[in-house]
Amino acid sequence: MFDKAKDLYRLQKEARAVQKELKSAEIEASSNNGAVTVIFSGDQHIKNIEIDSGWLTPDKKGELEKEIVKVVGEAISRAQAYAAEKTKKLMGDMGVNFPGM
């Protein structure tokens, strides 16, 4: 029983370390034309959005909105993949096996 408690404590410690790492990680995605750059944390929160000032004109509004949606989607996908990779070992250690992970 002591071994199981010890393993649980170790897994909790590893989980906290992974959470801390995800929170501090920065995942970046940019549009091909350089109009928009988005930075997400590894725990999938927006940290920053940069928009090239040349795109801040009324005639480029629609195109800029599409670029923002596209780049945010890409950043979310990258953040999710990063989080999945970081939690994969931890989930295996806990005896959880999800197909595709």
Biopython code that builds the backbone (N, CA, C, O; Angstrom):
import numpy as np
from Bio.PDB.StructureBuilder import StructureBuilder

atoms = [
    (1, "MET", "N", (0.824, -1.194, 0.000)),
    (1, "MET", "CA", (0.000, 0.000, 0.000)),
    (1, "MET", "C", (0.871, 1.262, 0.000)),
    (1, "MET", "O", (0.544, 2.259, -0.644)),
    (2, "PHE", "N", (1.977, 1.194, 0.732)),
    (2, "PHE", "CA", (2.872, 2.344, 0.777)),
    (2, "PHE", "C", (3.417, 2.673, -0.608)),
    (2, "PHE", "O", (3.587, 3.840, -0.962)),
    (3, "ASP", "N", (3.689, 1.621, -1.390)),
    (3, "ASP", "CA", (4.206, 1.837, -2.744)),
    (3, "ASP", "C", (3.192, 2.567, -3.617)),
    (3, "ASP", "O", (3.563, 3.432, -4.411)),
    (4, "LYS", "N", (1.910, 2.220, -3.474)),
    (4, "LYS", "CA", (0.872, 2.899, -4.261)),
    (4, "LYS", "C", (0.758, 4.368, -3.869)),
    (4, "LYS", "O", (0.589, 5.226, -4.735)),
    (5, "ALA", "N", (0.847, 4.663, -2.590)),
    (5, "ALA", "CA", (0.803, 6.050, -2.124)),
    (5, "ALA", "C", (2.016, 6.818, -2.636)),
    (5, "ALA", "O", (1.913, 7.979, -3.031)),
    (6, "LYS", "N", (3.156, 6.154, -2.621)),
    (6, "LYS", "CA", (4.389, 6.768, -3.121)),
    (6, "LYS", "C", (4.265, 7.063, -4.620)),
    (6, "LYS", "O", (4.657, 8.134, -5.084)),
    (7, "ASP", "N", (3.717, 6.101, -5.369)),
    (7, "ASP", "CA", (3.510, 6.304, -6.807)),
    (7, "ASP", "C", (2.530, 7.438, -7.075)),
    (7, "ASP", "O", (2.743, 8.244, -7.981)),
    (8, "LEU", "N", (1.468, 7.503, -6.299)),
    (8, "LEU", "CA", (0.479, 8.573, -6.453)),
    (8, "LEU", "C", (1.105, 9.935, -6.195)),
    (8, "LEU", "O", (0.864, 10.885, -6.940)),
    (9, "TYR", "N", (1.904, 10.030, -5.148)),
    (9, "TYR", "CA", (2.591, 11.286, -4.840)),
    (9, "TYR", "C", (3.520, 11.682, -5.987)),
    (9, "TYR", "O", (3.570, 12.849, -6.376)),
    (10, "ARG", "N", (4.261, 10.701, -6.528)),
    (10, "ARG", "CA", (5.177, 10.990, -7.631)),
    (10, "ARG", "C", (4.412, 11.478, -8.862)),
    (10, "ARG", "O", (4.838, 12.421, -9.528)),
    (11, "LEU", "N", (3.278, 10.830, -9.163)),
    (11, "LEU", "CA", (2.464, 11.231, -10.313)),
    (11, "LEU", "C", (1.893, 12.632, -10.115)),
    (11, "LEU", "O", (1.851, 13.421, -11.060)),
    (12, "GLN", "N", (1.455, 12.949, -8.901)),
    (12, "GLN", "CA", (0.938, 14.288, -8.626)),
    (12, "GLN", "C", (2.030, 15.331, -8.820)),
    (12, "GLN", "O", (1.784, 16.401, -9.377)),
    (13, "LYS", "N", (3.220, 15.020, -8.363)),
    (13, "LYS", "CA", (4.353, 15.937, -8.516)),
    (13, "LYS", "C", (4.675, 16.145, -10.000)),
    (13, "LYS", "O", (4.915, 17.269, -10.441)),
    (14, "GLU", "N", (4.676, 15.047, -10.764)),
    (14, "GLU", "CA", (4.939, 15.150, -12.204)),
    (14, "GLU", "C", (3.839, 15.948, -12.902)),
    (14, "GLU", "O", (4.121, 16.737, -13.804)),
    (15, "ALA", "N", (2.592, 15.746, -12.490)),
    (15, "ALA", "CA", (1.469, 16.475, -13.094)),
    (15, "ALA", "C", (1.601, 17.972, -12.832)),
    (15, "ALA", "O", (1.355, 18.785, -13.724)),
    (16, "ARG", "N", (1.987, 18.336, -11.619)),
    (16, "ARG", "CA", (2.179, 19.764, -11.311)),
    (16, "ARG", "C", (3.312, 20.347, -12.153)),
    (16, "ARG", "O", (3.220, 21.484, -12.615)),
    (17, "ALA", "N", (4.367, 19.581, -12.352)),
    (17, "ALA", "CA", (5.496, 20.053, -13.168)),
    (17, "ALA", "C", (5.066, 20.255, -14.618)),
    (17, "ALA", "O", (5.452, 21.238, -15.251)),
    (18, "VAL", "N", (4.269, 19.329, -15.142)),
    (18, "VAL", "CA", (3.771, 19.454, -16.518)),
    (18, "VAL", "C", (2.874, 20.683, -16.631)),
    (18, "VAL", "O", (2.992, 21.444, -17.591)),
    (19, "GLN", "N", (1.979, 20.887, -15.664)),
    (19, "GLN", "CA", (1.098, 22.059, -15.685)),
    (19, "GLN", "C", (1.910, 23.353, -15.681)),
    (19, "GLN", "O", (1.598, 24.290, -16.416)),
    (20, "LYS", "N", (2.945, 23.401, -14.858)),
    (20, "LYS", "CA", (3.793, 24.594, -14.789)),
    (20, "LYS", "C", (4.501, 24.826, -16.121)),
    (20, "LYS", "O", (4.590, 25.957, -16.600)),
    (21, "GLU", "N", (5.000, 23.744, -16.711)),
    (21, "GLU", "CA", (5.683, 23.859, -17.999)),
    (21, "GLU", "C", (4.733, 24.336, -19.094)),
    (21, "GLU", "O", (5.098, 25.184, -19.908)),
    (22, "LEU", "N", (3.512, 23.791, -19.113)),
    (22, "LEU", "CA", (2.531, 24.201, -20.116)),
    (22, "LEU", "C", (2.180, 25.674, -19.964)),
    (22, "LEU", "O", (2.045, 26.391, -20.956)),
    (23, "LYS", "N", (2.035, 26.122, -18.737)),
    (23, "LYS", "CA", (1.665, 27.513, -18.490)),
    (23, "LYS", "C", (2.747, 28.484, -18.972)),
    (23, "LYS", "O", (2.438, 29.573, -19.455)),
    (24, "SER", "N", (4.010, 28.085, -18.839)),
    (24, "SER", "CA", (5.095, 28.997, -19.215)),
    (24, "SER", "C", (5.539, 28.857, -20.673)),
    (24, "SER", "O", (6.260, 29.715, -21.181)),
    (25, "ALA", "N", (5.121, 27.793, -21.346)),
    (25, "ALA", "CA", (5.521, 27.587, -22.745)),
    (25, "ALA", "C", (4.845, 28.616, -23.652)),
    (25, "ALA", "O", (3.738, 29.074, -23.372)),
    (26, "GLU", "N", (5.523, 28.966, -24.731)),
    (26, "GLU", "CA", (4.959, 29.875, -25.728)),
    (26, "GLU", "C", (4.950, 29.187, -27.085)),
    (26, "GLU", "O", (5.983, 28.738, -27.581)),
    (27, "ILE", "N", (3.766, 29.114, -27.670)),
    (27, "ILE", "CA", (3.590, 28.519, -28.990)),
    (27, "ILE", "C", (3.157, 29.634, -29.930)),
    (27, "ILE", "O", (2.181, 30.335, -29.661)),
    (28, "GLU", "N", (3.875, 29.798, -31.025)),
    (28, "GLU", "CA", (3.628, 30.914, -31.935)),
    (28, "GLU", "C", (3.124, 30.418, -33.281)),
    (28, "GLU", "O", (3.552, 29.376, -33.776)),
    (29, "ALA", "N", (2.208, 31.181, -33.863)),
    (29, "ALA", "CA", (1.747, 30.941, -35.230)),
    (29, "ALA", "C", (1.639, 32.293, -35.915)),
    (29, "ALA", "O", (1.222, 33.280, -35.310)),
    (30, "SER", "N", (2.020, 32.322, -37.185)),
    (30, "SER", "CA", (1.976, 33.562, -37.959)),
    (30, "SER", "C", (1.336, 33.319, -39.310)),
    (30, "SER", "O", (1.406, 32.217, -39.853)),
    (31, "SER", "N", (0.717, 34.347, -39.845)),
    (31, "SER", "CA", (0.156, 34.237, -41.189)),
    (31, "SER", "C", (1.298, 34.268, -42.196)),
    (31, "SER", "O", (2.377, 34.789, -41.913)),
    (32, "ASN", "N", (1.051, 33.710, -43.365)),
    (32, "ASN", "CA", (2.085, 33.654, -44.411)),
    (32, "ASN", "C", (2.543, 35.039, -44.840)),
    (32, "ASN", "O", (3.712, 35.238, -45.171)),
    (33, "ASN", "N", (1.626, 35.992, -44.834)),
    (33, "ASN", "CA", (1.966, 37.339, -45.290)),
    (33, "ASN", "C", (2.504, 38.229, -44.171)),
    (33, "ASN", "O", (2.804, 39.401, -44.402)),
    (34, "GLY", "N", (2.626, 37.685, -42.970)),
    (34, "GLY", "CA", (3.183, 38.448, -41.853)),
    (34, "GLY", "C", (2.221, 39.433, -41.214)),
    (34, "GLY", "O", (2.628, 40.224, -40.363)),
    (35, "ALA", "N", (0.959, 39.401, -41.603)),
    (35, "ALA", "CA", (-0.008, 40.356, -41.075)),
    (35, "ALA", "C", (-0.317, 40.105, -39.608)),
    (35, "ALA", "O", (-0.504, 41.053, -38.845)),
    (36, "VAL", "N", (-0.372, 38.837, -39.201)),
    (36, "VAL", "CA", (-0.811, 38.478, -37.850)),
    (36, "VAL", "C", (0.128, 37.439, -37.255)),
    (36, "VAL", "O", (0.511, 36.472, -37.914)),
    (37, "THR", "N", (0.489, 37.658, -36.004)),
    (37, "THR", "CA", (1.232, 36.665, -35.218)),
    (37, "THR", "C", (0.496, 36.495, -33.904)),
    (37, "THR", "O", (0.134, 37.471, -33.247)),
    (38, "VAL", "N", (0.278, 35.232, -33.528)),
    (38, "VAL", "CA", (-0.427, 34.916, -32.283)),
    (38, "VAL", "C", (0.482, 34.034, -31.430)),
    (38, "VAL", "O", (1.114, 33.105, -31.932)),
    (39, "ILE", "N", (0.536, 34.338, -30.138)),
    (39, "ILE", "CA", (1.297, 33.523, -29.206)),
    (39, "ILE", "C", (0.338, 32.985, -28.151)),
    (39, "ILE", "O", (-0.364, 33.740, -27.478)),
    (40, "PHE", "N", (0.327, 31.655, -28.025)),
    (40, "PHE", "CA", (-0.495, 30.954, -27.031)),
    (40, "PHE", "C", (0.428, 30.350, -25.990)),
    (40, "PHE", "O", (1.593, 30.072, -26.274)),
    (41, "SER", "N", (-0.082, 30.148, -24.795)),
    (41, "SER", "CA", (0.649, 29.370, -23.807)),
    (41, "SER", "C", (0.376, 27.899, -24.084)),
    (41, "SER", "O", (-0.542, 27.568, -24.834)),
    (42, "GLY", "N", (1.159, 27.026, -23.491)),
    (42, "GLY", "CA", (0.962, 25.600, -23.661)),
    (42, "GLY", "C", (-0.344, 25.109, -23.066)),
    (42, "GLY", "O", (-0.838, 24.041, -23.427)),
    (43, "ASP", "N", (-0.909, 25.905, -22.138)),
    (43, "ASP", "CA", (-2.210, 25.534, -21.578)),
    (43, "ASP", "C", (-3.351, 26.243, -22.314)),
    (43, "ASP", "O", (-4.456, 26.378, -21.789)),
    (44, "GLN", "N", (-3.061, 26.689, -23.534)),
    (44, "GLN", "CA", (-4.042, 27.169, -24.503)),
    (44, "GLN", "C", (-4.728, 28.479, -24.138)),
    (44, "GLN", "O", (-5.936, 28.634, -24.317)),
    (45, "HIS", "N", (-3.940, 29.418, -23.625)),
    (45, "HIS", "CA", (-4.433, 30.763, -23.379)),
    (45, "HIS", "C", (-3.668, 31.725, -24.286)),
    (45, "HIS", "O", (-2.459, 31.583, -24.472)),
    (46, "ILE", "N", (-4.372, 32.693, -24.843)),
    (46, "ILE", "CA", (-3.710, 33.685, -25.695)),
    (46, "ILE", "C", (-2.824, 34.569, -24.830)),
    (46, "ILE", "O", (-3.272, 35.139, -23.836)),
    (47, "LYS", "N", (-1.559, 34.672, -25.226)),
    (47, "LYS", "CA", (-0.620, 35.530, -24.507)),
    (47, "LYS", "C", (-0.424, 36.857, -25.244)),
    (47, "LYS", "O", (-0.218, 37.902, -24.627)),
    (48, "ASN", "N", (-0.493, 36.793, -26.588)),
    (48, "ASN", "CA", (-0.238, 38.003, -27.351)),
    (48, "ASN", "C", (-0.747, 37.842, -28.780)),
    (48, "ASN", "O", (-0.709, 36.752, -29.351)),
    (49, "ILE", "N", (-1.219, 38.945, -29.342)),
    (49, "ILE", "CA", (-1.568, 39.017, -30.758)),
    (49, "ILE", "C", (-0.877, 40.256, -31.316)),
    (49, "ILE", "O", (-1.038, 41.360, -30.795)),
    (50, "GLU", "N", (-0.112, 40.057, -32.374)),
    (50, "GLU", "CA", (0.559, 41.170, -33.042)),
    (50, "GLU", "C", (-0.023, 41.319, -34.436)),
    (50, "GLU", "O", (-0.169, 40.341, -35.170)),
    (51, "ILE", "N", (-0.352, 42.550, -34.791)),
    (51, "ILE", "CA", (-0.898, 42.846, -36.118)),
    (51, "ILE", "C", (-0.006, 43.897, -36.761)),
    (51, "ILE", "O", (0.243, 44.957, -36.185)),
    (52, "ASP", "N", (0.465, 43.591, -37.952)),
    (52, "ASP", "CA", (1.282, 44.546, -38.689)),
    (52, "ASP", "C", (0.448, 45.795, -38.954)),
    (52, "ASP", "O", (-0.674, 45.701, -39.453)),
    (53, "SER", "N", (0.986, 46.950, -38.625)),
    (53, "SER", "CA", (0.223, 48.207, -38.737)),
    (53, "SER", "C", (-0.226, 48.511, -40.168)),
    (53, "SER", "O", (-1.189, 49.253, -40.363)),
    (54, "GLY", "N", (0.449, 47.955, -41.158)),
    (54, "GLY", "CA", (0.049, 48.160, -42.544)),
    (54, "GLY", "C", (-1.299, 47.528, -42.871)),
    (54, "GLY", "O", (-1.916, 47.861, -43.882)),
    (55, "TRP", "N", (-1.751, 46.623, -42.019)),
    (55, "TRP", "CA", (-3.027, 45.944, -42.232)),
    (55, "TRP", "C", (-4.179, 46.601, -41.482)),
    (55, "TRP", "O", (-5.310, 46.118, -41.536)),
    (56, "LEU", "N", (-3.904, 47.684, -40.792)),
    (56, "LEU", "CA", (-4.937, 48.355, -39.999)),
    (56, "LEU", "C", (-5.610, 49.476, -40.786)),
    (56, "LEU", "O", (-5.659, 50.626, -40.350)),
    (57, "THR", "N", (-6.120, 49.112, -41.940)),
    (57, "THR", "CA", (-6.841, 50.068, -42.764)),
    (57, "THR", "C", (-8.225, 49.507, -43.066)),
    (57, "THR", "O", (-8.398, 48.289, -43.127)),
    (58, "PRO", "N", (-9.207, 50.376, -43.255)),
    (58, "PRO", "CA", (-10.575, 49.896, -43.495)),
    (58, "PRO", "C", (-10.702, 48.961, -44.694)),
    (58, "PRO", "O", (-11.514, 48.036, -44.668)),
    (59, "ASP", "N", (-9.918, 49.184, -45.738)),
    (59, "ASP", "CA", (-10.051, 48.342, -46.930)),
    (59, "ASP", "C", (-9.483, 46.927, -46.729)),
    (59, "ASP", "O", (-9.754, 46.041, -47.539)),
    (60, "LYS", "N", (-8.713, 46.707, -45.682)),
    (60, "LYS", "CA", (-8.146, 45.382, -45.407)),
    (60, "LYS", "C", (-8.828, 44.686, -44.228)),
    (60, "LYS", "O", (-8.382, 43.626, -43.788)),
    (61, "LYS", "N", (-9.898, 45.274, -43.723)),
    (61, "LYS", "CA", (-10.579, 44.758, -42.537)),
    (61, "LYS", "C", (-11.002, 43.299, -42.691)),
    (61, "LYS", "O", (-10.686, 42.482, -41.826)),
    (62, "GLY", "N", (-11.691, 42.958, -43.746)),
    (62, "GLY", "CA", (-12.182, 41.598, -43.952)),
    (62, "GLY", "C", (-11.062, 40.589, -44.061)),
    (62, "GLY", "O", (-11.115, 39.517, -43.459)),
    (63, "GLU", "N", (-10.045, 40.937, -44.834)),
    (63, "GLU", "CA", (-8.899, 40.033, -44.996)),
    (63, "GLU", "C", (-8.163, 39.835, -43.670)),
    (63, "GLU", "O", (-7.727, 38.729, -43.351)),
    (64, "LEU", "N", (-8.029, 40.927, -42.895)),
    (64, "LEU", "CA", (-7.368, 40.844, -41.602)),
    (64, "LEU", "C", (-8.150, 39.952, -40.644)),
    (64, "LEU", "O", (-7.558, 39.147, -39.925)),
    (65, "GLU", "N", (-9.459, 40.089, -40.629)),
    (65, "GLU", "CA", (-10.295, 39.243, -39.760)),
    (65, "GLU", "C", (-10.116, 37.765, -40.115)),
    (65, "GLU", "O", (-10.011, 36.924, -39.223)),
    (66, "LYS", "N", (-10.082, 37.447, -41.399)),
    (66, "LYS", "CA", (-9.879, 36.058, -41.826)),
    (66, "LYS", "C", (-8.498, 35.549, -41.389)),
    (66, "LYS", "O", (-8.365, 34.407, -40.948)),
    (67, "GLU", "N", (-7.495, 36.385, -41.512)),
    (67, "GLU", "CA", (-6.135, 36.006, -41.097)),
    (67, "GLU", "C", (-6.082, 35.748, -39.595)),
    (67, "GLU", "O", (-5.440, 34.797, -39.151)),
    (68, "ILE", "N", (-6.746, 36.583, -38.818)),
    (68, "ILE", "CA", (-6.755, 36.397, -37.361)),
    (68, "ILE", "C", (-7.395, 35.055, -37.008)),
    (68, "ILE", "O", (-6.849, 34.300, -36.204)),
    (69, "VAL", "N", (-8.532, 34.760, -37.596)),
    (69, "VAL", "CA", (-9.220, 33.492, -37.329)),
    (69, "VAL", "C", (-8.322, 32.309, -37.706)),
    (69, "VAL", "O", (-8.208, 31.344, -36.950)),
    (70, "LYS", "N", (-7.693, 32.391, -38.868)),
    (70, "LYS", "CA", (-6.838, 31.312, -39.349)),
    (70, "LYS", "C", (-5.633, 31.110, -38.429)),
    (70, "LYS", "O", (-5.312, 29.980, -38.062)),
    (71, "VAL", "N", (-4.977, 32.189, -38.063)),
    (71, "VAL", "CA", (-3.768, 32.089, -37.244)),
    (71, "VAL", "C", (-4.101, 31.653, -35.815)),
    (71, "VAL", "O", (-3.350, 30.874, -35.227)),
    (72, "VAL", "N", (-5.191, 32.129, -35.252)),
    (72, "VAL", "CA", (-5.596, 31.684, -33.919)),
    (72, "VAL", "C", (-5.901, 30.183, -33.940)),
    (72, "VAL", "O", (-5.518, 29.459, -33.022)),
    (73, "GLY", "N", (-6.581, 29.724, -34.975)),
    (73, "GLY", "CA", (-6.859, 28.290, -35.116)),
    (73, "GLY", "C", (-5.585, 27.469, -35.187)),
    (73, "GLY", "O", (-5.489, 26.414, -34.560)),
    (74, "GLU", "N", (-4.614, 27.939, -35.941)),
    (74, "GLU", "CA", (-3.326, 27.249, -36.053)),
    (74, "GLU", "C", (-2.599, 27.234, -34.708)),
    (74, "GLU", "O", (-2.030, 26.214, -34.319)),
    (75, "ALA", "N", (-2.619, 28.355, -34.007)),
    (75, "ALA", "CA", (-1.953, 28.424, -32.703)),
    (75, "ALA", "C", (-2.613, 27.482, -31.696)),
    (75, "ALA", "O", (-1.924, 26.833, -30.909)),
    (76, "ILE", "N", (-3.937, 27.406, -31.720)),
    (76, "ILE", "CA", (-4.646, 26.482, -30.825)),
    (76, "ILE", "C", (-4.246, 25.040, -31.144)),
    (76, "ILE", "O", (-3.969, 24.258, -30.234)),
    (77, "SER", "N", (-4.215, 24.692, -32.415)),
    (77, "SER", "CA", (-3.820, 23.338, -32.813)),
    (77, "SER", "C", (-2.411, 23.004, -32.341)),
    (77, "SER", "O", (-2.159, 21.906, -31.845)),
    (78, "ARG", "N", (-1.505, 23.944, -32.495)),
    (78, "ARG", "CA", (-0.126, 23.716, -32.051)),
    (78, "ARG", "C", (-0.051, 23.590, -30.534)),
    (78, "ARG", "O", (0.685, 22.749, -30.018)),
    (79, "ALA", "N", (-0.808, 24.419, -29.816)),
    (79, "ALA", "CA", (-0.813, 24.352, -28.350)),
    (79, "ALA", "C", (-1.399, 23.022, -27.877)),
    (79, "ALA", "O", (-0.906, 22.437, -26.913)),
    (80, "GLN", "N", (-2.439, 22.544, -28.544)),
    (80, "GLN", "CA", (-3.039, 21.259, -28.181)),
    (80, "GLN", "C", (-2.055, 20.108, -28.433)),
    (80, "GLN", "O", (-1.931, 19.202, -27.609)),
    (81, "ALA", "N", (-1.368, 20.149, -29.557)),
    (81, "ALA", "CA", (-0.391, 19.110, -29.870)),
    (81, "ALA", "C", (0.758, 19.132, -28.864)),
    (81, "ALA", "O", (1.240, 18.082, -28.438)),
    (82, "TYR", "N", (1.184, 20.318, -28.492)),
    (82, "TYR", "CA", (2.262, 20.459, -27.500)),
    (82, "TYR", "C", (1.813, 19.881, -26.156)),
    (82, "TYR", "O", (2.556, 19.132, -25.521)),
    (83, "ALA", "N", (0.610, 20.226, -25.730)),
    (83, "ALA", "CA", (0.083, 19.732, -24.454)),
    (83, "ALA", "C", (-0.070, 18.215, -24.487)),
    (83, "ALA", "O", (0.239, 17.542, -23.503)),
    (84, "ALA", "N", (-0.538, 17.676, -25.597)),
    (84, "ALA", "CA", (-0.702, 16.222, -25.722)),
    (84, "ALA", "C", (0.645, 15.520, -25.612)),
    (84, "ALA", "O", (0.763, 14.486, -24.955)),
    (85, "GLU", "N", (1.650, 16.084, -26.252)),
    (85, "GLU", "CA", (2.985, 15.483, -26.199)),
    (85, "GLU", "C", (3.537, 15.517, -24.777)),
    (85, "GLU", "O", (4.141, 14.545, -24.323)),
    (86, "LYS", "N", (3.334, 16.622, -24.075)),
    (86, "LYS", "CA", (3.858, 16.754, -22.713)),
    (86, "LYS", "C", (3.122, 15.862, -21.715)),
    (86, "LYS", "O", (3.714, 15.436, -20.723)),
    (87, "THR", "N", (1.866, 15.579, -21.954)),
    (87, "THR", "CA", (1.087, 14.770, -21.007)),
    (87, "THR", "C", (1.072, 13.284, -21.372)),
    (87, "THR", "O", (0.589, 12.460, -20.595)),
    (88, "LYS", "N", (1.592, 12.942, -22.537)),
    (88, "LYS", "CA", (1.551, 11.553, -23.011)),
    (88, "LYS", "C", (2.230, 10.594, -22.029)),
    (88, "LYS", "O", (1.648, 9.570, -21.670)),
    (89, "LYS", "N", (3.425, 10.904, -21.602)),
    (89, "LYS", "CA", (4.157, 10.026, -20.685)),
    (89, "LYS", "C", (3.431, 9.942, -19.347)),
    (89, "LYS", "O", (3.295, 8.858, -18.779)),
    (90, "LEU", "N", (2.971, 11.065, -18.852)),
    (90, "LEU", "CA", (2.277, 11.086, -17.566)),
    (90, "LEU", "C", (1.034, 10.206, -17.602)),
    (90, "LEU", "O", (0.762, 9.475, -16.651)),
    (91, "MET", "N", (0.282, 10.274, -18.691)),
    (91, "MET", "CA", (-0.931, 9.478, -18.814)),
    (91, "MET", "C", (-0.577, 7.983, -18.854)),
    (91, "MET", "O", (-1.290, 7.161, -18.279)),
    (92, "GLY", "N", (0.515, 7.637, -19.527)),
    (92, "GLY", "CA", (0.952, 6.250, -19.571)),
    (92, "GLY", "C", (1.344, 5.743, -18.195)),
    (92, "GLY", "O", (1.035, 4.610, -17.825)),
    (93, "ASP", "N", (2.035, 6.604, -17.432)),
    (93, "ASP", "CA", (2.441, 6.233, -16.075)),
    (93, "ASP", "C", (1.224, 6.015, -15.165)),
    (93, "ASP", "O", (1.286, 5.246, -14.205)),
    (94, "MET", "N", (0.133, 6.695, -15.477)),
    (94, "MET", "CA", (-1.078, 6.549, -14.673)),
    (94, "MET", "C", (-1.913, 5.354, -15.123)),
    (94, "MET", "O", (-2.935, 5.041, -14.514)),
    (95, "GLY", "N", (-1.474, 4.688, -16.192)),
    (95, "GLY", "CA", (-2.218, 3.538, -16.679)),
    (95, "GLY", "C", (-3.367, 3.895, -17.593)),
    (95, "GLY", "O", (-4.228, 3.061, -17.874)),
    (96, "VAL", "N", (-3.385, 5.147, -18.062)),
    (96, "VAL", "CA", (-4.421, 5.602, -18.981)),
    (96, "VAL", "C", (-3.882, 5.468, -20.390)),
    (96, "VAL", "O", (-2.787, 5.946, -20.686)),
    (97, "ASN", "N", (-4.643, 4.824, -21.262)),
    (97, "ASN", "CA", (-4.202, 4.620, -22.633)),
    (97, "ASN", "C", (-5.296, 5.086, -23.581)),
    (97, "ASN", "O", (-6.322, 4.424, -23.737)),
    (98, "PHE", "N", (-5.064, 6.237, -24.215)),
    (98, "PHE", "CA", (-5.999, 6.764, -25.195)),
    (98, "PHE", "C", (-5.458, 6.453, -26.576)),
    (98, "PHE", "O", (-4.293, 6.738, -26.853)),
    (99, "PRO", "N", (-6.269, 5.876, -27.452)),
    (99, "PRO", "CA", (-5.802, 5.619, -28.811)),
    (99, "PRO", "C", (-5.358, 6.915, -29.484)),
    (99, "PRO", "O", (-6.013, 7.950, -29.362)),
    (100, "GLY", "N", (-4.257, 6.842, -30.180)),
    (100, "GLY", "CA", (-3.759, 8.015, -30.883)),
    (100, "GLY", "C", (-2.811, 8.868, -30.060)),
    (100, "GLY", "O", (-2.210, 9.803, -30.590)),
    (101, "MET", "N", (-2.664, 8.567, -28.773)),
    (101, "MET", "CA", (-1.760, 9.343, -27.927)),
    (101, "MET", "C", (-0.456, 8.613, -27.739)),
    (101, "MET", "O", (0.437, 9.111, -27.053)),
]
sb = StructureBuilder()
sb.init_structure("model")
sb.init_model(0)
sb.init_chain("A")
sb.init_seg("    ")
for serial, (resi, resn, name, xyz) in enumerate(atoms, 1):
    if name == "N":
        sb.init_residue(resn, " ", resi, " ")
    sb.init_atom(name, np.array(xyz, "f"), 0.0, 1.0, " ", f" {name:<3s}", serial, name[0])
structure = sb.get_structure()
